[in-house]
Amino acid sequence: MADDPNSTADTTSELPRALGALASAPRAQDGPADPAGQQPAGVVAMVRLAAVLIDPDGRIALWSRAAEELFGHRTEAVQGRAASGLLPAVEPRVPSEAPSPAGRRCDAFDTLDDLTGAGAWAGLMPVTDREDRGRSVLWWAYPLVEPEGRSLLVLAADARPLRARGPRIAIGRRLLPYAAAEAGQGAFHWISATLGPITPGGAGPLAPLLNRLPAGRQKVLLRQVAAAGLPALWVDAGTKLPVVPYEPPTAGVAALAAGLGRRYPTAQQRASAERGSPRAEAQGGPLGLRVVPEPEAAVRPEPAVPAPRAAVPQDAGIRGRAAEQLTPLLTNGQAGEQLTLLNEVGSKVGTTLDLDATARELCQVLVPRVADFACVDLLDRLISDAELPEERPDDDTMLRRVARSFHNSPQQWSHVLDEGALLAMPRSTPPGMALQNNQAVLVPTVGEDLAVDYAASLGGGPGLVPVVSGRSMLVLPLSARGTVLGILKLLRLPDRAPFDESEAATLLELAARAALSLDNARLHRAESKVATTLQRSMIPTRPPQIPGVQIAHRYMPGDRRAEVGGDWFDAIQLPGSRVALVVGDVMGHGLHSAAAMGRYRTAMQTLAALDLPPGQLLRHLDNLAQKIGDDHLATCLYAVYDPINRTCDLASAGHVPPVLVHPDGRGELLEIPAGAPIGVGGVPFVAKRIEVTDGSMLVMCTDGLVEVRGGDIGAGLAALCGNLIDPRRTPDEACDTVLDRLHSEDRKDDVALLVARFDGVAETEVATWTLAVDTAEVGRARGLVRAQLSAWGLEALGDTTELLVSELVTNAVRVARDYVQLQLIRVDKLLVEVSDDNHNLPSLEPAESMDENGRGLNLVSKLAERWGTARKAVGKVVWFEQPLPRQPRPAQD
């Protein structure tokens, strides 16, 4: 338990008040005022802020504790890793853009990097956390200039509690707490993220978020944040409040162990109490703490044919103890109720293989029937790791609150940590004893002395003491297959009879059954996560930037109840500014389909690098599938667009045909020989070449988009060919339009969609020459390059480009048989290609100081921005790129 970090305070000294009529809460004691400029004056919103800092190299340099709780990823797992691909998200709608439907998948940090291209940005963007749960998140993103380059500071807050209960409100530099009027769920739906005014005084309130950084760097970053505008909240249509970070008070584990040891009995103290007077034994030892005893019995091995009770992975002695306790209960009125409860757990807990749902089902069965409050805290490592930890839990073991449920007024439980929060339980507390000893711990009544220490150990401070004091507590270990998964904590209000050992024995059996359901859900989640991770790693998050073509793509997962599918798409740059467009679909679902998709996509990229014609490429892919013995069939559509010649070559392996949208808006379903799916074998793949006009669009998708349940796929294709797409709009807008019109929530299959707009490359931007196989052509090539660069106004690139062309032409003339081709393309960069009819690729090798040969590719690698080699259908090509010189800015008057 602790203060809900983003909720309004709710104690007897902080009565709810209307937001527009704030009044001072009673002052207990004023501490020293914060330095000037460190806290904003007036009314502010206190919000639990997560902080993430991304270095110029794209790696995470800072990941705060609040980020761990919000996104689920632990600091040690993400520190130093690439930020891209970590948090899947739904791209936010920028107000200046046309409305777009939800579902545009993206990467959170990549998108924030794009949104901050013109300065700081604030807004709402839903993300998917480590456990594939959707979270509505408010963001404040700041681009920062550092000596190494451009870094990105991201602040985030969970929008759900803010919009449900409102933020904590404070006033003045002493941050005295206030509370907003209670207005029901969703009362603060107006709340949104925005940027406050520029503060010359600095960004002092944000300094604690960056306390892990060196002081010098922290100061520089905060200065830039202040210049861009500090975080703020629109509380309603006309109220903007500055945001200050709020951290719930916490206590160190060492201090807890020292402070609590004097009140919570140790093992020796409990043993001494058991040897003491009958009265002490009746009271359960010092201050009423009782540990449900465990007989010294070995763990019974699983029988070959398990009986119903043997399905519960619990210590045999505990099962025997539960049976002994249940036997006398069969003779009184409680027996039927307790057995009904056990039966209800079996029927209502574990109805799905969702870990969160199973934990919530357990809490809902127990509240209010057994307890007034119930929560499930699981080991954080169990949620993220596929394998069970070998070491036993200790004081440093982190737990994550997976579910909670409470009875009566929610205000009584407003201090309880919300779902997703991280916490640690020292051994000297009842939850810590239950976790580390794998024992049920019963506290019949939490006295005032225990309540003070218990409130401190849970991070709630004195405000939590009235919530804890006088209650009956029962903490049960959740143990399955020999491993403690976490704890189940139950509390009763003083108006109910406290827990006794008979109930503890029954509930211990209940917890063991529930733990098995939780472990099954954990195993299913681990397998699903592997499949999802594999699939996401194989699907590009953003399209490549290729001259002459604009590309956009979308991936929509199927129903959450269905397993991950095998749909994929790709865009591969080829020599000559050409691009290969791919959409494929592996038949089936699950981990094996995702793995097969990965193999097909990797093979497709490898074959595309050979620059094979589409029909030959599919034939090689089919042959490869036969050799590796892949039993998963896959449909595939492969297209190669040439922006210089304005042609598109397409071949299909049993895939949904594409749609070509002409510049006048007319949609045409392209008739391509269908072929057979990859893996069938023995079927020819025939390619078709079409002429394309600048401004036309090619729409490629998987059958999940156009299949109509109970209908013909032709109906979906007909809709796709209708007037859905305006060719004057961007491919991104075209994707949104298609998904908005054709995709529905009841579709079970995955959807992959790729839209390419063909813009072409103007003839004036391309220069091509065929050279003879003669060393004298090297000088001619230099002259041709010099003249062409001068005509394009690129004299600044002349010397370097001439040198590199001279080296590549010299190498080509030495190995070519019939011809050498030189091509220059001016787009957003200068692309130079030298081709010949020899298929052997040159290699970059070190040249000694006195060598006269072997320096060509070394010069290219040193002086060109990018370079590479690729095979063609006949021969090879060696290419390099040079950035265009920047145009000088016009002089200011």
Salt bridges, closest charged atoms under 4 A:
ASP3 OD1 - HIS415 ND1 2.28
ASP4 OD2 - ARG165 NH2 2.22
ASP30 OD2 - ARG27 NH1 2.23
ASP55 OD1 - ARG217 NH2 2.70
GLU68 OE1 - ARG74 NE 3.50
GLU69 OE1 - ARG48 NH1 3.15
GLU69 OE2 - ARG65 NE 3.83
GLU76 OE2 - ARG74 NH2 3.80
GLU91 OE2 - ARG104 NH1 3.31
ASP110 OD1 - ARG542 NH2 3.93
ASP113 OD1 - ARG150 NH1 2.45
ASP114 OD2 - ARG542 NH2 3.32
ASP129 OD2 - ARG133 NE 3.21
ASP129 OD2 - ARG135 NE 3.35
GLU131 OE2 - ARG130 NE 2.51
GLU131 OE1 - ARG525 NH1 2.97
ASP132 OD1 - ARG536 NH1 3.45
GLU146 OE1 - ARG217 NE 2.80
ASP158 OD2 - ARG135 NH1 3.15
GLU247 OE1 - ARG48 NE 3.04
GLU344 OE2 - LYS348 NZ 2.99
GLU344 OE1 - ARG369 NH1 2.06
ASP356 OD2 - ARG133 NH1 3.18
ASP356 OD2 - ARG525 NH2 3.40
ASP372 OD1 - ARG496 NH1 3.42
ASP377 OD1 - ARG401 NE 2.79
ASP380 OD2 - ARG74 NH1 3.06
ASP380 OD1 - ARG130 NH2 3.05
ASP380 OD1 - ARG400 NE 2.81
ASP385 OD2 - ARG381 NE 3.11
GLU391 OE2 - ARG381 NH1 2.34
ASP418 OD2 - ARG160 NH2 3.45
ASP418 OD1 - ARG404 NH2 3.72
GLU419 OE1 - ARG360 NH2 2.98
ASP453 OD1 - ARG262 NH2 3.73
ASP453 OD2 - ARG263 NH1 2.55
GLU501 OE1 - ARG321 NH2 3.51
GLU503 OE2 - ARG492 NH2 2.79
GLU509 OE2 - ARG309 NH1 3.20
GLU509 OE2 - ARG513 NE 3.48
ASP519 OD2 - ARG481 NH1 2.40
ASP519 OD1 - ARG522 NE 2.87
ASP559 OD2 - ARG561 NH2 3.03
ASP559 OD2 - LYS748 NZ 2.76
ASP570 OD2 - ARG601 NE 2.92
ASP611 OD2 - ARG578 NH2 2.51
ASP622 OD2 - ARG619 NH1 3.16
ASP630 OD2 - ARG599 NH2 2.96
ASP630 OD1 - HIS632 ND1 3.65
ASP631 OD1 - HIS632 ND1 3.07
ASP649 OD1 - ARG689 NE 2.63
ASP664 OD2 - ARG666 NE 3.96
GLU668 OE1 - HIS662 NE2 2.74
ASP694 OD2 - ARG646 NH2 3.09
ASP726 OD2 - ARG728 NH2 3.07
ASP732 OD1 - ARG554 NH2 3.20
GLU733 OE1 - ARG729 NE 3.35
ASP736 OD2 - ARG104 NH2 2.16
ASP736 OD1 - ARG554 NH2 3.34
ASP749 OD1 - HIS589 NE2 3.40
ASP759 OD1 - ARG757 NE 2.97
GLU765 OE1 - ARG826 NE 2.58
GLU777 OE2 - ARG780 NH1 3.06
GLU802 OE1 - ARG786 NH2 3.04
ASP828 OD1 - LYS829 NZ 3.35
ASP836 OD1 - LYS876 NZ 2.84
GLU881 OE2 - ARG866 NH1 2.82
